[in-house]
């Protein structure tokens, strides 16, 4: 029971941090770890957990958006490729 409550609290706090865009890569990787734990140790393998882990990995790789707290605090990083776009 206590493990479920801690997991729920971790998911709620992670969701709040992701919505505000604070520590996006770190929080996303923690969500991936939580989903892997849930699928492996807790034996609750389902499609929704795989989807959440996949979204969290992609979010960790792409980083926060332009209006996030991370972008305001640390600056927005862009990758410019010569010959593409502007």
VOGU-3710 file (C-alpha; in Angstrom, 3 decimals, decimal comma):
1> xxxxxxxxxx> 0,000/0,000/0,000  2,780/2,438/0,880  4,633/1,694/-2,385  1,497/2,515/-4,394  1,032/5,800/-2,521  4,663/6,782/-3,104  4,354/5,877/-6,789  1,188/7,942/-7,141  2,801/10,918/-5,411  5,860/10,630/-7,672
11> xxxxxxxxxx> 3,652/10,588/-10,767  1,695/13,636/-9,611  4,847/15,613/-8,820  6,409/14,573/-12,124  3,304/15,678/-14,002  3,374/19,080/-12,311  7,065/19,545/-13,134  6,531/18,478/-16,756  3,561/20,801/-17,212  5,561/23,769/-15,970
21> xxxxxxxxxx> 8,626/22,651/-17,909  10,998/22,490/-14,965  13,834/19,920/-15,072  12,224/18,290/-18,095  14,926/15,750/-19,091  15,501/14,613/-15,508  11,826/14,235/-14,679  11,115/12,431/-17,952  13,845/9,879/-17,281  12,496/9,357/-13,755
31> xxxxxxxxxx> 9,103/8,615/-15,281  10,741/6,091/-17,613  12,368/4,426/-14,608  9,025/4,330/-12,791  7,304/2,708/-15,772  10,093/0,138/-16,186  9,840/-0,656/-12,470  6,075/-0,944/-12,757  6,332/-3,270/-15,743  9,164/-5,425/-14,413
41> xxxxxxxxxx> 9,003/-5,652/-10,654  5,345/-5,040/-10,031  4,378/-7,366/-12,927  1,880/-4,882/-14,345  2,879/-4,889/-17,989  0,303/-3,105/-20,102  0,169/-1,066/-23,287  -0,474/2,200/-21,464  2,760/1,872/-19,470  4,750/1,271/-22,656
51> xxxxxxxxxx> 3,113/4,313/-24,231  3,920/6,486/-21,210  7,539/5,314/-21,171  7,893/5,982/-24,914  6,473/9,490/-24,571  8,750/10,198/-21,607  11,840/9,054/-23,548  10,942/11,253/-26,502  10,282/14,194/-24,188  13,641/13,682/-22,473
61> xxxxxxxxxx> 15,360/13,731/-25,864  13,585/16,775/-27,266  13,660/18,835/-24,083  11,328/21,558/-22,868  9,344/23,938/-25,037  9,864/27,638/-25,709  7,527/28,758/-22,909  8,893/26,470/-20,199  10,650/27,439/-16,992  13,797/25,688/-18,254
71> xxxxxxxxxx> 13,849/27,856/-21,389  13,469/31,024/-19,322  16,081/30,021/-16,747  18,720/28,416/-18,962  17,917/29,742/-22,424  16,377/28,031/-25,407  18,685/25,831/-27,451  18,107/25,363/-31,166  19,879/23,203/-33,684  20,348/24,919/-37,033
81> xxxxxx> 21,094/22,783/-40,066  22,634/24,567/-43,059  20,401/24,569/-46,101  17,194/23,750/-44,244  14,571/26,207/-43,115  15,526/29,819/-42,499
//
